[in-house]
Amino acid sequence: MVVAEVPSESGTLMAVVVKRGEQFRIGIRSRSGTLAIVEQDFVPRGYHEPLISLKWKEADRKVEVTIDHDFGDGILSFTFDTRSYSFAQQP
């Protein structure tokens, strides 16, 4: 189930957070449809279902993931650099 997604400013990339069972995964999808899973199970258990937001920074270079899992206390923030991942299609 897609929990959050947001396109980059140029529209060439899409940041996506997916929930599978109790685990959350963040991925970056290219325009061609290639998906690079960036991180798995990065959302800690909290007092409520996590509120996740995505925001692009530096013109498609970085995506910031913000997670509220305990009623606004201890909000977590992660930044992923898209230059660290390959979006080449597999043969």
C-alpha positions as CSV (number, residue, x, y, z in Angstrom):
1,M,0.0,0.0,0.0
2,V,1.4,3.4,-1.0
3,V,1.5,5.6,2.1
4,A,3.0,8.7,0.6
5,E,4.4,9.8,-2.8
6,V,5.6,13.1,-4.3
7,P,7.1,13.9,-7.7
8,S,10.4,15.8,-7.9
9,E,10.3,19.4,-9.3
10,S,11.3,18.3,-12.7
11,G,9.0,15.3,-12.8
12,T,11.8,12.9,-13.6
13,L,11.7,11.2,-10.2
14,M,9.0,10.1,-7.7
15,A,9.7,9.5,-4.0
16,V,7.4,6.7,-2.7
17,V,6.8,5.2,0.8
18,V,5.2,1.8,0.7
19,K,3.8,-0.2,3.7
20,R,4.0,-4.0,3.4
21,G,2.7,-5.8,6.5
22,E,4.2,-3.8,9.4
23,Q,7.3,-2.6,7.5
24,F,7.7,0.6,5.6
25,R,10.0,1.1,2.6
26,I,11.1,4.2,0.8
27,G,11.9,4.1,-2.8
28,I,12.8,6.5,-5.6
29,R,11.1,5.7,-9.0
30,S,12.5,7.1,-12.3
31,R,10.4,8.3,-15.2
32,S,11.1,4.9,-16.9
33,G,9.5,3.1,-14.0
34,T,12.7,1.7,-12.4
35,L,12.4,1.6,-8.6
36,A,15.4,1.8,-6.3
37,I,14.5,0.8,-2.7
38,V,16.4,3.2,-0.6
39,E,15.7,2.0,2.9
40,Q,13.6,-0.8,4.5
41,D,11.9,-0.9,7.9
42,F,13.1,2.6,8.9
43,V,9.9,3.6,10.7
44,P,10.0,2.8,14.5
45,R,6.9,1.6,16.3
46,G,5.0,4.4,18.0
47,Y,1.9,5.3,19.7
48,H,-0.1,5.7,16.5
49,E,0.1,5.0,12.8
50,P,3.0,7.1,11.5
51,L,2.4,10.3,9.7
52,I,4.9,10.5,6.8
53,S,5.7,13.4,4.6
54,L,8.1,13.7,1.7
55,K,9.8,16.9,0.4
56,W,12.3,17.3,-2.4
57,K,15.4,19.4,-1.9
58,E,18.2,20.7,-4.1
59,A,16.3,20.2,-7.4
60,D,15.8,16.4,-7.5
61,R,19.0,15.6,-5.7
62,K,17.7,14.9,-2.2
63,V,14.4,13.8,-0.7
64,E,13.6,14.4,2.9
65,V,11.3,12.0,4.8
66,T,9.7,13.3,8.0
67,I,8.0,10.8,10.4
68,D,5.7,11.6,13.3
69,H,5.2,8.4,15.3
70,D,4.5,9.7,18.8
71,F,2.0,12.6,18.7
72,G,4.5,15.3,17.6
73,D,7.3,14.4,20.1
74,G,10.6,13.3,18.7
75,I,9.7,13.8,15.0
76,L,12.3,11.9,12.9
77,S,13.8,13.3,9.7
78,F,15.9,11.4,7.1
79,T,17.5,12.8,3.9
80,F,18.4,10.5,1.0
81,D,20.6,11.7,-1.8
82,T,19.4,10.4,-5.2
83,R,23.0,10.6,-6.6
84,S,23.8,7.5,-4.5
85,Y,21.4,5.2,-6.4
86,S,21.4,3.8,-9.9
87,F,18.2,4.1,-11.9
88,A,19.5,2.1,-15.0
89,Q,17.0,-0.4,-16.2
90,Q,17.9,-4.0,-15.7
91,P,18.2,-6.2,-18.9
